[in-house]
Amino acid sequence: MQRVQGFRPQEIKRDEVRAITTYIASFSSKARIQVVPKHPQELAMYNLGRELWYTRAGPRDMSCAVCHDQYAGQRVRLSPVRSPKQGLGNEWPAYRFEEDRLYTFEDRIDFCYESIGIPKPEFYSDVHIALATYILAEATKAGHSFEELPFFTR
């Protein structure tokens, strides 16, 4: 994207990304999630996402699966914990009351990373792409749809 389209990640403003993401997502309300990796690079991202999902790391020796698989269906503070098979990822972007702003799926992944003491990944990184690919592909297998916007969460 950088060579062909002149894309420069360092010049992208996160508020603009949130606005564009929300606009595009508004056309996906109630649409079935259809993330099915087929291309070798998509499969590589899916496999990396699965590895990241289950790899324990950081000072708390945590992984995504420790919370989202083991405690699926329960709550952390007031927020529901869901696994990919329960449709995790289908409610983003969402307006978070406690932060008084809109969050993208990347923002949510960053929040999880910081919550367990792992430095958050760079935006547009392979980590974000891989986790989103894995999570949404698993939600696709389970037959989930995107939530209707606007979605509000704590």
Steps between C-alpha positions, in 0.01 A plus 500: 500500500787737570663454160188495281261728687739721696355379831692644796376352832675770703282766335168331576298656783324243721183713526471494120543121501226469763265715294564306178477165680166595653363624168597177322378284789162674487440318170576166668238512776353152544707367206651154541869500581675352199871476571626184331878503448591335168801680356839386641558842662153493657566151633835618637323784685235258630769262628697785659179624663428154643856483634469844659160406644644204692853621581545601862717807549576799718545538873159343571567194279172558315365430155183609325362149549548512878229764530290464187479121481521404866263773626271532196149595601609667824582864571811702577380802692183578299622381161398159365783262409449315174702254297532514120251214479252720689543781249784698659579784264151547361421806711786727395521789439318589817450805716656440843326692775790478744734665249235724341621416151472257215726194500603292201585131521870600498441730797335212686792266426737768631294536817522123559876500444550787745267335755724195521826695500611448140604803291229574248583425136547772242187593309469323161750240622499129421387439859176698450435350158575145616284517814209659313528238225506212748219635720266587212573175314403305812185713537423424134525125566252541786254685272502841670388835359614852576301687762280786397670837537526701708630252754561628850718334760665566833 
